Amino acid sequence: MNPDLNLDCASPEDVPAALRAAAIKFREATSDLQAAWGDKSAGVIWSRFATILEAAATKCDAAIDKI
């Protein structure tokens, strides 16, 4: 997998959206691998990484809200 991820953020407020965009690409990679290999367990690590990125985005939102 070689997604074109852009994690270059101009401000802290941009970070959650960048993390969520990366998570979406990771979930798409999971689906692509599962379809290509015909195996539901293929690419599961990308799905797990997506979940971690989504949680991080939520924590970033909370940190921004406290400012």
MOJO-V833385 format. One record per residue. N is the residue number from 0. NEAR is the number of other ideal C-beta (glycine too) atoms within 10 Angstrom. Layout:
# MOJO-V833385
n	near
N	NEAR
N	NEAR
This chain:
# MOJO-V833385
n	near
0	12
1	5
2	13
3	5
4	12
5	9
6	10
7	7
8	13
9	7
10	7
11	11
12	12
13	13
14	18
15	21
16	13
17	17
18	24
19	18
20	16
21	20
22	21
23	14
24	17
25	23
26	18
27	15
28	19
29	21
30	13
31	14
32	18
33	16
34	11
35	10
36	11
37	7
38	11
39	9
40	9
41	16
42	22
43	13
44	14
45	20
46	16
47	12
48	16
49	21
50	12
51	12
52	21
53	18
54	12
55	16
56	19
57	13
58	12
59	19
60	16
61	10
62	12
63	13
64	7
65	6
66	6
